[in-house]
Amino acid sequence: MGLGVEQEIEIRKPPVFMPGEKVRSTKYVKNDGTYRGKDIGEMLVAKGDVGYVRDIGTFLQQFYIYAVEWIDRGTIVGMRGKELVSLDKPEPVRARPRAGGPEATA
């Protein structure tokens, strides 16, 4: 019997997203039966959908759950931070090799 992989306790750090922040989904989310008024397996959020964080909660005293309002779909769905990307905050700039530098080849 193997031991499970211990996951980081996300709530020890500040939330990644704040209420009012514009976000985009990086995953498809279907109803697993916990979303009332929708059929099991029905698409709740499509990859690329844009919404706004309304509230922040926690799950199992370990993870942040972001209540995101998907305006075009008319739904509010709880999402994990790893399923979202901010459209309000710029992405970190990655260092690129300089042209003509030691990494350049002839």
C-alpha positions in Angstrom: 0.0 0.0 0.0 1.7 3.2 -1.2 1.5 6.6 0.4 -0.1 9.4 -1.5 1.8 12.4 -2.7 1.6 15.2 -0.2 0.3 18.4 -1.8 1.2 21.9 -0.9 -1.2 23.7 1.5 -2.1 26.5 -0.7 -3.9 28.6 1.9 -0.6 29.3 3.7 0.1 31.8 1.0 -2.1 34.8 -0.1 -4.7 34.1 -2.8 -3.4 34.3 -6.4 -6.6 36.1 -7.6 -8.7 38.8 -5.9 -12.4 39.7 -6.2 -13.1 41.7 -9.3 -10.1 40.3 -11.2 -10.7 39.4 -14.8 -9.6 35.8 -15.5 -9.5 33.2 -18.3 -10.1 29.5 -17.9 -7.3 27.2 -18.9 -9.5 24.0 -18.5 -12.8 22.6 -19.6 -15.1 22.1 -16.7 -18.1 19.8 -16.9 -20.8 19.2 -14.2 -19.9 16.3 -12.0 -23.4 16.4 -10.5 -22.7 19.1 -7.9 -23.9 22.0 -10.0 -27.7 22.4 -9.6 -29.9 22.9 -12.6 -27.4 21.4 -15.1 -27.2 17.9 -16.4 -24.3 15.7 -15.3 -21.6 16.0 -18.0 -22.9 19.3 -19.3 -20.2 21.9 -20.0 -20.0 24.6 -17.4 -16.9 26.4 -18.5 -14.9 26.1 -21.8 -11.2 26.6 -22.1 -10.6 30.2 -23.0 -13.9 31.5 -21.4 -13.4 34.9 -19.6 -15.0 35.7 -16.3 -14.5 37.7 -13.1 -13.6 36.5 -9.6 -16.5 37.2 -7.2 -15.4 35.6 -4.0 -12.7 33.4 -2.5 -13.3 30.3 -0.4 -11.4 27.3 0.7 -11.7 23.6 0.3 -10.5 21.0 2.9 -8.5 23.8 4.7 -5.9 23.3 1.9 -6.9 25.0 -1.4 -8.4 28.3 -2.5 -11.6 28.0 -4.5 -12.4 31.1 -6.6 -16.1 31.7 -7.3 -15.9 33.0 -10.9 -18.8 34.6 -12.7 -18.8 33.6 -16.4 -20.8 36.5 -17.8 -21.4 35.0 -21.3 -22.6 31.7 -19.8 -24.6 33.3 -16.9 -23.1 31.0 -14.3 -20.9 31.1 -11.3 -18.5 28.2 -11.0 -15.9 27.4 -8.3 -12.4 27.1 -9.8 -9.0 26.2 -8.6 -6.2 28.7 -9.1 -4.3 26.3 -11.4 -7.4 26.3 -13.8 -7.2 30.1 -14.2 -5.0 32.8 -15.6 -5.3 36.5 -14.8 -6.1 39.0 -17.6 -5.5 42.0 -15.3 -2.0 41.1 -14.2 0.8 41.0 -16.8 2.6 37.6 -17.3 6.1 37.6 -15.8 8.7 38.4 -18.5 11.1 35.5 -19.1 14.7 36.3 -19.8 15.6 35.7 -23.4 19.1 35.4 -24.8 20.4 38.6 -26.3 21.1 38.7 -30.1 24.8 38.3 -30.7 25.4 37.1 -27.2 27.3 34.0 -26.2 24.2 31.9 -26.9 24.0 33.1 -30.5 25.4 30.8 -33.1 26.8 31.8 -36.5 
